[in-house]
Amino acid sequence: MQARIRSPVVRLFFCVIGRARSASRSASYWASAKEGGGNLLSLLVIAAAALLLLTSCGGSSSGPDITKIAAALAAGALASRKAKAGPQFLHYIEQRVKYLIGKNSGWASESGHTSLATRLGSEMDQVAQVVTDRVTAFGGTDPDTPHHRDLDDAAKRLTTDGPSVIATRAAQYKRDRRERVAQIVWRACAVQPELWAGGDATLSPTLQKLPLTEVLDRRLHAIEFMFLHDQGDFGAWSIASAGSNWKDKQRTSMFQYPFLNDTADFDAALTASGLTVASLAPDWTPEDPAHFTPGTGGTLNYRLQGRVRPAAAAGWAFDPAAYRFRLTGSVPAADAFEAMIPIAPTMDSAFEDFWQRNWMFCDHMIALLHVQGLRFGRLRRTHSDADFNAAAGAGVTLVPLIPKTGPPSPLWLMANGLQWFDGIEIPPEELQVGDHLVYWNNQFVRHILGSAFGLENSLVTRIMPDGRSAMLAGHGMPESSASKFSEDMSGEIKTSYTKLRTFLIQKVSADPSVGFVPLQLRGVRFQLVRWDPFGENFKPSGAGQMNVKGAWWIRLRRDQLRDSNEAVPTMSEALAMIPKAVRVDTSVHTQMPDFPPGLPPPFKPDPDFQESIYMPLSLPKGVKGGWVTYFAHPKPGATVDLDDLIPDGTMVPGFHVKGPNSTVPVLRPKVKP
């Protein structure tokens, strides 16, 4: 979650699908999909390029079949290593075969692939030994300090947790740690060739254990901090005064969002102390005063979008206008971090007070964990904070780090960031546990609704056996699969769609001729508009569907779908950001959206309608593929049934805000020799 525009927490999520169709109408539609039109020749060129890419993936007559070679090695010469590698087995072989054949093309044609088998056998034995050594060390015999988090201590999340709860949770934490250690080590050795010494052509490579161990320490520390010290479920509140000593039974939380919910329990604690919500001002105020009722869960916002704990205040400054924290330089960097999030493996009881925690959004929290991981890794490797103080002393800024497009720059985080971090774009199969990415919602949620849930800064916490699917966690977002992230997000938009439909039904009932409904939400303007693209007679398919005539759409101008420092998205970019949205094509559609004449800006559309995209409230009944398919095979002038569009996980762009199968921008620790 990123810093939110002050607004009711409306969390909506969408997704776009686009499919090429063979019909001539479809060809015409997609040929003109980009600004400036296009033609069928362009489509043919794109199709030829796509075919070339498809035939080159996994091998073709022009290159080795990587998948086939990896499968043969996995079933034959390397099969005995499967037990040690576990779920990482096939992914490791595939990634290394791809890399090594790229460096040694002759290895692909060897009978039995003997060079690959020898090289990979040596690698996998070394990787397996590191995993065994690290799991053993982290299980209680670790000679290095500082130690990783004390999982038995961390398992007592609430001050009221009993021995049975603690023991069960600690056992799960320890299983999770063993799994993550294995995944971090195997994945890093698979996709980061700089961890191997001796040259790409040697059959006896040497694993660089010290750099690998440091990467493991940095990644594992950041992930476990995210899990173990993020805000959890509140217990019963007790409140001593308006500005101090708020207890919620949480014992391990070091981070909170700069807002909370005025639940019945919280309100009762206020009352017991002779306080009210009004007496918390100006520090805490209702997000939506006009609709706020004490004790019903309404949101209270802190006066700033971030705050470090009092013990760390001297070392950090928060700039609300720039939405960033920065080290002040008034104390050594290690001291500033120590005051903010102590590196000791057990909890400081001071964090039981809500006011003694750090209040920040997900982008700031994960940026902080990047640098904290650097400190932890260097301290374990060098047994001194000297490297860290030199690196961070030049400047640390906690800001949003992951852009929509292009690789993130480590310089945004640290003045010396290029020495310690890699900002790259990668395919999903190269994601590693501990990578920082953004799981994207669409820009309607972020910029029109003003919700904090327009994106979620996340760490990859686990890789699934298929080698591509990932599990993620973010600030206040528990670990779940990417698909579950999407489903959870889409659940929120259902509520908003229901409200929009109810509002629209009321408007149409009052005036059946209406075809254009302007809306304004916290100063942001958008519109509902009727549009029957081929002059159809659209009607609800039955009881329970939105009972209005015609197809209705949410009209969104492209220039609204961006941050202030970003360019206006192109049409293709806007459609990728908001799945299931479509565009008007004046060369294909026979009817245009029902805008009344004489509209002033920003309501007035451009003559070609390319300033906007349109989100549907309904879908043609029984048409697989929705409006894209229907546009290829329309029913001009006919009566067509519509079903309400029910949002689901396919409506969230997720990793791929630039479109399906796009690369993923990530920030990750750099391998240091």
N, C-alpha and C positions, 0 to 999 in steps of 0.2 A: 504494500500500500504506500502511496506517496502522499505528500502533504495535500490536504484537501482544501478546496474552496469552501468557505463557511456555508454550510448548507445541510438540510436534512440528509441523513445517510441513505441515499438511494443507490443501490449497487446493481448496475445493469451490465450485461455482457452480451456481445453479438459476435457473429462469425460470417465469413463470405465463402461461398463456393462458386466456382465458375467452370463450366464444361464446354468444350468445343463440340459442335454438332455438325453433322455431315450435310444437312439440308441446305439448300441454297439460301433460304432466309437466314439461317444461323450463320452462314458464311458472311452474309452481308452485315449482320448485326455485329459480329466480333471483328470483322475487318475494319469497322469504323469505331472500335472501342476506344482507341486512343485519341487524344486531342489532335485536331488537324485531319481527322478522317483516316485515310489508309486505303488499301485496295487489296484485291484478291492475290496479286503478286506478292504483297507483303506477307499474306497468310501462308502462301506456299513456301516462301523463304524460311519463315518461322517454323513451319512444319518440318521442312527438311533438316533444319538445325536440331529440332527436337528429336527427330529420328536418329540423327547422328549421335546425339548424346545418349539416347536409349540403347543403341547398339554397342556403344563403347562401355556402358556400365556392365560390369561382370564379365566382360570379355567379348570378343567378336573375331572375325577373320583377321582383323588388323592388330590384335593384341591378345595376350594371355587371358584365360578365364580365371580370374582371381578366386572366385567363389568355388569353382571346381577343384582348383589346386589346394585350397585351404581345407575343403571337405575331405579330399584324399589323404592329406597329412593327418587330419584329426582322426580319421578312421584307421589309419595305419601307423606310420612311424612315431607319431606323437600321442597315440591313444593312451599310453601309460601315464601321461601327465594330467589326464582329465581329472582324476580324483583330487590332485593338489590344486589345480586351477579353479575347480568348481564352475559356477555359472559364467565365469570370465573366459573359459577355455576357448570356445570357438571364436569369440570376438577378438581375443588376443592373436590367434593364428591369422585370422583374416586381415587385421590391421598390419601386422608385421609382414605378411606375404606381400601385401600391396606395396608397402614401403620398400622392402628389400628387392623385389623384382624391378621396381622403378630405378634402383641403383645398380642392379646386377641382372640385366635382361636375360642373360644366358641361363640363369638358374631356372627359368620357367620351362625350358625345354629339356632339362636333364631327366634321364630315366630314373623314376622313383623320387625325383626332386631331392636328391641326396644332400646337396648343399643347404637347401632350406631346412631339411629335417635336422641336420647336424647343428646348424646355427640356432634354430628355434629350440631345439632340445636343450642346448647349453643355456640359452636365455631363460627358459621356463624353469629350469632347475634352480637358477640363481634367484629368480623372482619368488618362487615358492619358499626358499629358505629365508628371505627377508620377511615375508609374511609371518612365517613361524616364529622368527626371532622377535618381531615387533609385538605380535599377539601375546607371546610369553612375557615380554617386558612390561607391557601395559596391564597385564593381569596381576602385577604385584611385585615384580623384581626389576623394575626400571632403574638403571643406574644413573640416568640423566635427570637433571633438575632444570627448571621446575617440572613437577609431574603434571600429567594430564589431569582432567577433572576427576575428583574422587566420586565415583559413581554411587557408592553406598551413601555418602553424604548428600549428593544431589537427589537421591531417590526420596528423600523426605521433603516433598514440595510444599506441603502445608504444615504449619506448626502443630496441627492436630492429627497428622498421619500416625497410625500405629505400626507396630513391628511387622505385621503381616503384609500390609500395604507397601511398606518400605522394601521388604525383602522381595516381593513379587516384582516391583518396579525396578529394583536394582538388577535383578536377574535379566530382565528384558534389556536394560541399558547395556549390560555386558555382552549380551548376544549381538545387539546392534553394533557395538564397538568392534567386535571381531569381524563382523561382516563388512563394515566400512573400511577397516584397515585393509582387508583383502581387496576390496574394490578400488580403493585409492591407489594401492601399489600396482596391481595388475593393469589398471587402466592407464596410469601414468607411463608405465614401461611400454605399453602398447602403442601409444600415440605421441610420445615425446622422445624422438630418437636421440636427443642430446643426453639422455640418461645412459647411453651405451658408448663405451670407449673401445678403441681398437680398430675402428674403421668399418664402413658398411660392407666391405668384402670379406672380412675375417670370419672364420668359422668358430673362433674362440673369443667372443666378445666379453668385455668386463663391465658388469653393472656398477654404476657410480653410486655407491651406497650412501655416502654422506649427503650428497645433494638430494637423493631420493628420500632419505629419512627426514631432511628438513622440509621438503614439500609435504610429506605425510603429516608431520607435526603441524604445519601451518593449516593445512586443509582440515584435519581432524579437529583441531582446536576451535576453528571458526564454526564448524558444523555443531560441535557439542555445545558451544556457547549459545548458539541459536536455539537449540533444543532445550537445554537445561536451565537457561537463565532468561528466557523470554517470558512475557507476561503469561500467566496461566489462568485457571478458573479462580475467581475470587471466592474467598470464604466469607464468614460473617464479619461485617465491618464494625470497627470501634473507632471513634473520632474524639480526640482530646481538645483540639482547637481548630480554628478556621485555616491555619497555615502550617500545621505541624502535627506529627504523631497520628497519622491515619494508619490503622492496621486492618489488613484484610485476610489474615491468616497465611498469606503467601510468604514462603521462607526463602525461595531460591530465585525470585525474579529480580533482575537488575535493570530491566527495560520495561517501559510502559509507553503506550501512545499518549500524546498530550490531550487526551479527552477521556471521559468515562461516562458511564450510564447511571443516571439517578434512579436506581432500583428502589423497591420498597425497603430493602434491607439498608441501603445507604442512607435513604431518607430518615429511617428510624434512628440510625446512628447519629445523624445530625440533630434530630429532635432531642435525643437523650443528652446531648451536650449543650442544649439550649441554642442551637444554630438552625438556620434555614438555608435554602439555596441562595437566597438573596444576600445573606451575610457572607457568602464566599466571594462575592465580587470585590475588586475587579479581577482577581486571579481566575475565577471560574464563573462562567456565565452560560445560560442556555443557548444552544445552537439555534433553536427556532422558538424565540420567546412567545410568539403569538399562539403557538400550539403546544406550549409546554405545561404539563401538569406534574407537580412534584410526586415522586415515588412511583412513576409509571414507566421508567426506563428511558426517558428522554436524555439526549446527549448534552453533556456539559463540556464545553471547550475551555482549555487553558488559554490565557491571554496571548501566548506566543505559540509558534508551531514547533517549539523545541526548547529543552532545558536540560543541562547536565546537573547531576546531583551536587548538593552544596559543597561537599568535600573537594570536588574537582573544579569549582567555579574559577579559581585563579588561573588555571591552565587553559581554559577554553573560552571562546567568545562566540555568541550566536548573532548572526546578522539576519533579522527577519526579512528585510527587503530583498536580500540576495538568496534567502533560504539556504543558509549554510552555517556550519560550525567550522571554526579554525583554531589551531593551536595558537596561543598568544605568544609563546616563547618566554614567558615570565618564569617558567620552571623547566627543567630538562624534560624532554618528550616522554621518557619512560616514567617519570614521576607524574606527569599529567595523565597518562594512561592508567597508572597504578591507582590513582585517586578515583578515576572514573569506573574502571572495572578491574578490581584487584586480581592478580595473576595466581594467587594462592589457590590450591585445588579444592579447598573447602570454603563454605559460605561464611561471610561476615554477617552477624546478626543485625547489623544496622539496616540491611536491605529489607527487613521485615516492615519497616516504615515506608509507606507509599511515597512520602516526600523525600526519602533518601535514595530513590531510584532515578535513573535517567529517563526523561520523557522525550521521545523522538519518533519520527516516522521510519518506515522500513528502509528507505534509501539511505538515510543517515546511519541507521543501525548497522546495515550490512557494510557500508563504507568503513565504519569504525572497526568491524570484525576483520576486515581485510588487514588493516594496519595492526590490530591486536595480534592477529595470527603471525604477522611478520615479526613482531617483538618476541612472541613466544618461540618461534622457530629459531631465530638467531640466538636467543638466550640459551636454548637447549644445545645449540651447536657450538657456540663460542664461550658460553658460561659468563657472559658479560653483556651489559646493555650498551656498550660503547658503539657498536655498529648501528644499533637502532637509534640511539640519540643523534648520531651523525646523519643518518638517513632521514629521520623524521624532523630533525632540528631545522632543516632547510624549508620546512613548511608542510603541513597536513591540512587538507580542507575536506570536510565531509559534505558531499553534494551528490545529486543523482549522477550515476556513472555510466549507465547503459543507454546508448542512443537507439532510435528506431532503426537507423541504417548506418552502416559502416562500423568499424571496430571502435570500442571505447578507448579513450586515451588515459594511460596511467598518470599522466601529468595533471589531470583533473583532481586526482586524489592526493598526490605527493609531488613536490617539486623535483624530487629524485625518483619519481615513480618508475621511470623506464628501467632503472637498475633492478627493480624488485618485483615488477608485475608485467604480465603480458595482456594486452588488449587485442583480441582477435575475433574473426568471424569463422565459424566452423560448422560442418554438417552435424546433425544430431548424434551420429554414431561416434563422434569424437568428444562428446561431452564427458567430463570427469566429475566425480563426487567432490564437492567443494567449489565448483565453478559458480560464478555469480552471473545471473541472467535476469531478464525481465519477462514475466509472463503477462502478455499484453491483453487488455480489454480493448474495445473499440473506442474511437474518439468521441462518439456520441455520449458515452458515459462520462468521460473525463471533462469534456468542454461544454456540453449542453446541460447535462445534469449536475455538473460540478461535484461529482463524487470522488472521494479518495480512492475508490476502487477501480479507477481507470487503468491501473496496472498494479502488479505485485512484484516488487524486487524479491528475488528468491535465490536460495542456494540449492544446487543439485545435492540431494541427500542420499540417493541410492540409484543404481542402474539396474534395470530389469534384465532378465536372462536373454532377451532378444538383442541386447546390445545397443538399442536405440531408445527405447522408452525409459523415461526418467521419473523418479519421485522427487518432489520439491517441498521446501518449507520456507515460509517467510515470517516476518514479524507479525505475530498474532494469527498466523495461518499454520495449522498443524501439518505434519508430513502427509502427503497424499500423492497419488499418481497424477501425471499431467492431465489425463482424461477426467479424473475426479475433480481436479482444480477447475476444469472447464465446466463440469456439471454443477459444481457448487456456485460458480459465478453465474451461470445461466439461470439458476433458480431465482436470483434477485430480479432479473429483468421481467420475469413473469408477472411479478407484482406491478411493475410500472406499466407493462402492456395492458394489464387489466384496468388500471386506472385511466389510461388513455382511451381505451375502448368505452368505458363507462362515460367519460367526459364527452366523447364524440357522439355517442347515442343520444345524450341529452341535447346536444347542439342540433343534431339532425331532426330530432323529434320536435324541437321548437321551430325549426325552419327547414322543411324537407328539400328546399332548393339550394341549400348551402353546399358549396363545393370547396371552400377554402376557410380554414380556421387558424388564425394566428395565435401563437402561444408565447408567453414570456415566463421564464423560470429564473428567478434571481438575476434579472437583468439580461439574460441571454434569450434571444429570439429564435424560434423555429416555428414550423407550420405543419399542420395536417392538411393534406390536399387530396381531392378525389382525382383519380386518373384511370380511365378505361382505355388502355393503349390502342385497341383496335375497334373501338366503338361497341364493345360487348355490353350485354345486359347482365352485369354481375349481381348475384344475390346470395344471401347466406344459405349454406347447404342444408340447414335444418335448425331445430331448436337447440339453443345453447350457443349458437354462433352469433357473432356481432350482427345485430339486426339493423343494418343500414344498406341502402342501395349503393352499388358501385364498389370499386376497389379503392381503398384509402391507404395513404402513404405518409410517412414522416419525411418531410423535405429538409435536407441539410445542405447548406452551402459548403463547398469545399474549403473556403477560406476560414470557416469556423473550426475545422478539424485539425488544429495544430497548436503548438505552443508559440509564444510570442517570438521566440528566437528561431523558428523554423519557417521554411518556405511553404507556400500553399501546396498541399499534396496534389500530384497529378491525378487524373481520373482513375487510372489503374491502382495507384496507391490508396486512394480513398476507398475504392471498392474492396481492397484487401483488408483495410482497417475495420470495415463494417460488413462482415459477411452477410449474405442474402440481400444486400442492397443492390440496386440496379441503376442504370442510367437511361435517360431519354435519348432515343436515336430518331431524329427527324426524318431520316431517309428510310426508316423501317416502320415506325409507329404512325398510324393514321390519325390518332387523336393525341393531343398534348394535355398535360396536367391542367386542371380547371382553375387557373389563376384569373381573378376578375380583372377587367381592364383598368388602367390608370393607377396601378400600384406604384408606390414610391420605393426607392431603395430602402432597405435591403431585400424587400419582398419581391420586387420585379425581377423576373428571370431574364437571362440573356436570350437573344433570338434563337440560339441553337440549344439552349437549356443545359449547356455543359458546365455551368457554374455550380451545379448541385448534383447530389445523388439522392436516391429515394429508398427508404426502408419500408417494407411492406408490413401492414398489420394483418394481412390475410394471405392465403395461398390458394391457387386453383386446386379444387378437390381432385384427389387421385392422380395428380401429375407428379411423378417422381422427378426430382430435380428442380421443382418449384418454378419460379418465373423465368429462369434462364431457359428451361426446357419449353415452357409455354410460349415464350417469344419465338422459338424456332418453329413451333407448330400451333399458331394461334387459331382462334375461332371468331373471325371478324363478324360483328353484329349478332352473334349467337347469345343465348342465355347460358351463362357459365356459373356453376356453384363455387362458392368460396368457403374454405375452412379457416378458422382463426389460426394464425401462426403461433405455435406454442414453442417458446425458446427452449433450446437444449444445448448440450456441450459443443455441438458443431458450430455454434454461433460465436465462439470465442477464438480469435486469431492465435492466442497462446504464444508459442515460440515464433510464429511465422507471420508477424505483422506486415511483412512485405509480400506475403502471398504464400500459397502452399509450397512446401519443400524448399523454402528459402533457408539460407544459412542463419546461424544464431550468433549474435554478438555476445561475447563473454569477457569477463575480467577474471584472471586467475594468477596464482603465484608463479613467479619465474623460477626456473631451475637455476640454482647458483652453483658453479663448480666448486 
